[in-house]
Amino acid sequence: MKLTLSNVLSLVGLTLRDPREGLRAVLSQPLGLSERWLVFALSIILPTLLIAAGTILIPMPDGALFPFPPVTLAILQGVAMGVMVVLTYLVGRWRGGRGSFADCLLTVSWLQIVMVAMQAALLLVELALPPLAAILSIVATLLMFWLLTNFVVEVHGFTSLPMTFLGIMGAMFVAAFLFALILAPFLGVQNV
């Protein structure tokens, strides 16, 4: 399959209807490791551009500032996604999964690209019907966890969605705790 915009949108639609089949179709694309890294880079750049566009289209309340410049946001996004790729690979393999690093890289990148499509739809809803956007944001978050769970099951060959979801939650909790310990000295957190 040639990767055109219409084919990518078709894959997004398939992923939303059947996450495991959608990811299977993405993973079956003849992409080498260097192309997968390009998809990873694109999955960092697209949401950064979308967030920047959103701050232009939907002004922040008076006195509120966008927390990060776009370059900083892209760096933070890249670090977070890189950690997610490594955790998806290492924790999955630790729990008996068979996914390769290259497949985990593409899996996390594809999740982000699908979520960018959802974020773009949310931005349009926010412009037209702001109260509905808050509800749809919750739905998008639930969808992200649903997709991530299905993707991890598919890439590693697991069989249990509930156990995989619990594993994801556990890994996220441990990662957040470790990040808090690492960042606390830099953020000025003191003993209280």
N, C-alpha and C positions, 0 to 999 in steps of 0.2 A: 504494500500500500504506500502510495506517495503521500508524504506528510504536507498536505496543503491545509489552509485555514478551514475549509469546509470538512476535510477529513478529520482534523483535530476536533472540531465542534461535534462531529458525528461520534468520535470516540468519547468525548465528554458526555454526550447524551447516553451512549451505551453504558458508561461508567455509572451514571446516576440511576439507570434502570437496573443494572446488574453489575455491581462493583467488581466482583471477582472476574467476570467475563471481560469487562472493560479493561481491567489491569492485565489480564491474559493477552488481550489484543495489543496493548501497549508494549508489553514485554516481548511479544513475538516480532516486533519491528526489528529490522536488521541494523541496530545501532551499536557501534563499538563503544568502548569506554570513553573515548574523547568526545563522541557525540552525546553521550549520556551526561558528561560534565557540562556540555553546552546547554542541554535541557535544564540541568541544575541551575546554571547561571541565569537562564531565561526565567526560571521559576522564582528567582530572587528579584530580578529586575521588574517583571510584570506587576507584582503586588506593590512594589515601591512606587512605580509610576501611577498605579491606580489610587493609592493612598494620597499621593501628592495631588492628583487631579481632584480627588474628593475634597481635600482641604481648600482647593480653589473654588469648586462648585458649591460647596456647602460651608459657608464661612463659620469660623469658630466664634463662640460668644465673645463679647467685648472683654478684653484683657486676657483671654485665653490664648496661649501660644501653642503651636504645634510642637510636641515635645522634642523632636529630633529633625535635623536637616535630612533631606532625602539620602545623601551619601551615608550618613551615620545609620539611618534606618536600614539601608541595603546591607551594610556591614553586620548590623545586629541580626537581620533576617538571615543572612548567610551563615553566621555562627550558629544560630538556633537550628537552622535546617541541617547544617553539618553535624551537629550533636544528634539530631533526630535520625539522620542516616546511620551514624555509628551505633547508636542505641538499637535501632531496628535490626541492624546486622548482628551486633555482638549479643544482645539479649536473646534475639531469635535463635542464633546458633547455640547459645548456652542452653536454651530450652529444647534443643533437638531439632531445630529448623534446618532446612536445606538451602535457604536463599543465599545467593552470592552477594558480595559487596556491590557489584555493578547493578544487579537487579534491585537491591535495596536503595541504591542511589536513584535509579529511575523511578522506583515506586514512590519515594518521598517527593521527588520532583513532580511526578504526575499528580499526586494528591494536592500539591500546592497549585498546580495549573488548574485543576478542577475547581479548587476553592477560589481562585481568581475569577473564574467565570461566575461563581456564586456571588462574590463580592461586587462584581460589575452589575449584576442584577439588583443586588441590595442598594447600590449607589443610585440606580435609576428609581427604585421604589422610594428611597429617601428623598429624592427630588420631588416625586409626585405625591406620595402619601407618607409623610414622616412618622406618624404613629404606627403604621403597619411595619415600618422598617425595624423597629425594636423587636417586635414579635418574630419577624423573619430572621433577625440576627441570632436569636435563640435556636431557631430551626436550623440555621446554617451551622451553628456550633455542634448541635446534635448530629447533623449530617456528616460533619468532619470526623467525629468519633466513629460513626458507623462505617464510613469509608476506610478510615485508618485500620479499624479492626478487621474488616474484610480483606484489605490489602495485605496486612501482616499474615493473616491466615493463608492467603493465596501465595504470597512470595515464599513463605517458609514451609508450606505444605501441612499446616496444622489442621486439626479437624474441629476444634471447639471454639466457636465465637465467644461464648461467655468467659472461658478461661483465658483466651487471648486478650479480651477486653480488660480483665483483671490484671493481667501481666502488663499491659500498656499503662494502666493507672498506677500500678506499683512502680514501674520504671520512671514514670513522670514524677511521682512523689519523691523518689530517691534523687533524681536529677535536680529537681527544684530545691531540695534540701541542701545538696552539695553546692549548687550555685549560690544559695543564700550564704552558706559558710564561706565560700570563696570571695563573694562580692561584699560582704559585710564590712570588712576593713576599709574598702575603697569608697563606700557610700557613707562613711561617717557614723556607722552604727556603734554605739558604745554600750558598755555594761550598764544596766539599770537596776 
